[in-house]
Amino acid sequence: MTFRYVFTGIIFYFLGGRKIPLDRDALLVAGFSSTSTLLWAVGLDYVSAGDSAVLSYTMPLFSIPIAFIVIREKVLRRELLGALVGFSGVIVYSLTLNHGSQPLGASFTLIGAVFWAAYSVYYRKLRNRDPMPILTTQFLVGSIPGVVGSAFYPQISPGINLLIDLVYIVLFSGVVLFVLWNGLLRRGRVGRITTMAFAVPAMTILIDSIRTLTLPSFPAVIGGVMMFIGVFIANWSRDSEKTA
């Protein structure tokens, strides 16, 4: 994860005109992002894959009230309903996965989801600023805890597999992922965009089924359908919308 932050930050540094803003909002984005990643990673040592999926995807449920508090974004009933339906789908899907988690790890993962929601809301708040310098600060400043921790617990095994993994996590789950996520939140409401995150586990079900040439289990199918329904509800536009 430290490599991902450092090298992704370096790429954003050059893409953003070699600027590293250190104002309060930019530093908050870095702090929220780094804390979210750290808590999620630590939580994986204590929670099962199923519980991690459920707890991590509480993020849209947190993002809606945080957006109301931070940027005064009105709470739309369809977005709240979509988030609840999508999260229910994650719970149903998790029935197919292994469980057996410790409360401490569950707490880490849940709090990590809150910080994921927080920096997503700040992407929306900073939508009128150049995103590249903000992302530079997010990753370079956010890498500091990881760099310090790695100095005490170095675990590097050089090889071709490390290089392949590094290219993937830096380019695809680093640069591409965060440019897209930031761009979406700059252009759309937090409640609508964050609910789209439910498409990730839903598509995972489909991709795994194709990759293994096996039919997904009934709970996985129902859960995946519910996630897509949640995304649809949150993104369904109409002329008049009531607020909750």
N, C-alpha and C positions, 0 to 999 in steps of 0.2 A: 504493500500500500504506500510505503514511503517513496519508492521509486516512481509510482504512478503520480503522486503529488509533485515531486520534484521535476520530473521530465515534462509532465503536462504543463506545469507552471512556466517552465523555460520556453516551451512552444508558444504559449499565450503571451509571454513577455515580448517575443519578437513580432508576433501577429498584432499586438496592441501598441506598437510604436515604442517599445522599451519603456513603458510607464508602469509604476507600481504605486497606485494611490493608497495612502495610509490614513484616510479620513475615517471617521467613526463608522459609517455605514459599510464601507469596504472591509474594515477589520471585523465587523460583526459577521459579515458573510463568511469570511475566512474562519472565524471562531466557531460559528454554527456548523459549517461544513466539516471541519476537522473533528469536532466533538462528535458529530453524527457518525462519521466513519469509524472513529476510535471505539465508540460504544457498541456499534454493530459488530465490529471485529472481535471485541472482547466478549460480547454476548454469545458469539458462535461457539465459544469454549464451554458454555454452560447450557445452551438450549439446543433442541433438535432442529432439523431443517424445517419440519412442519411448523413448529412454534415460531421459528424465526420469520418464516413467510407471513404468518398471521400477524405477528407483532409489528413487523416492519411496514406492512401495508395498512396500518392504522394511520399512516401519514396524512392521507386526504381528510380524515376526520379531524385531525389537529389543524391542518392548514386553513380550513374554513374559519374557525373562530380566531386564529392568529391573524388572518388577513383582515378580519373585521376590526380587531384591536389596533393593529399596526398601520394599516392603510385605509381603514374605514370602508372596506369593500362590503357592500350589502350582502346578506346571506339570502341566496335564492333557494326556494324550497326544492326545486328540481335538482340542484347541485347537491344539496344535503341528502336528498333521497337517493340520488345516484351513488354517492359515496357510501351510504349505508347498504344499498343493494350489492355494490361491488365488493365491499368488505365481507358481507355475508357469503358471497361466492368464494372468497379466499378461505373462509372458515370451513365451508363444505369441502373445498379442494384439499385442505390440510388433513381431512379425515383419512386420506390415502397415504399420508406420510408418517414417518416414525415420530413418536413423541417421547417425553421423558425429560423434562427440563427442570432446572433449579430456579427458584424465585429470584435470586440475585441476577442470573443471566437474563431472565425475562424482563427484569426491571431495566437492565442496561439496554436491551434491544428496544423496549418501549420508549425510553427516554431518547434513544438515538433517532427514533421516528419523529419525535417532537422537534428535534434540531433539524432534521431533514425538511420538515414542514416550514421551519423558521427561515432557513436560507432560501427556500423556494419563494416564500412571501417577499423576501428582500430583493429577489430578482425582479419581482413585479414593481416593488417600490422604486427601484433604480432603473426603471425601463427607459428613462430619457437620457441616460448616460451611456457612453461607449462601453459595451459589455466586455471587450477584450481586456482592458486594464483591470476591471473588476475581477474577472476570472484569473488574471495573473496574481492578484493579491490573494484571492481565495486559495490558490494552490501553492504559491511560494511561501506565503506567511503560514498557511495551514499545514505546510509540511514540517514546520519547526518541531512540533511535539514528536513526530515520527522520526525525524533525524536524530533528535536527542535520545529517544528510546532505542534506536538502532545502534547507537554507539555503545550501549550497555549490553544489548542482546543481538549481536551480529549473527545473522543466519543466511548466508549467501552461498549458493552452490553454483558456480559459473558453469555455463554449458549452453548448447544450442537451444535446449528447452527453455531456459531462462530468457534467452534473447527473444524467442518467439512469444513467450508469455508477456514480456515487457512491451514488445511492439503492440500487441493486442490491447493490453490494459491502458497504455498511454494514448494510442491513436483512437481506438474505438470506444472503450469504456471510460476514456478520459476526454480527449479533445472533442470528438464527434458527439458523444453523449451530452456533454455539458453545454456545448454550443447550441444543440437542438433544444435541450431543456430550458436554457436561459432564453432562447429565442421564442419559444412557445409562451413562456410566462410573461415576456415583454409585450406580447401581442394579445393575450387573452386573460380572462378572469382566473384568479387562483383556484376557485372552487371547480371550475370547468376543466382546467388544464391538469391539476393534480389528480383528479379522478381518472384521467386517461392512463395513469400509472397502472391501473388494474389490467390494462391490456397486456402488460409484460408477463405476469404469471399465466394469463389466459393463453397467450401465444406459445408459452413454454410447453403447455399441455399438448398443443397441436404439433409443435416441432418435434417433441420427444416421441410422439406417436408415429410421425413420418420417419424419424431417424431409426427407430427400433422396429418399424413395421408391425406394430401391435396396436390393438384398440385400447384407448384409455378406459379406465374404470368408470363405472356409472357416477360415483361422486365427483370424479375429476371432470366429466362431461357437464354435469349439472353446475358445478362450481364455475367452470369456464364460461358457460352460457350466462350465468348470473353476473359474472364480471363484465362481460360485453354489454349486457343489459344496463348495468350501472353506468358504464361509459356513455351509452346511448342516451340514457335519461338525463345525465348531467350536461350533455352537449346538444340536447334537443332544444331548438330555438322556437319561440313563438312570439307573437306580437305583444302580448301583455303578460307580464310575469309578476307574481305575487312574492313578496319577501316575507321571510319568517322573523 
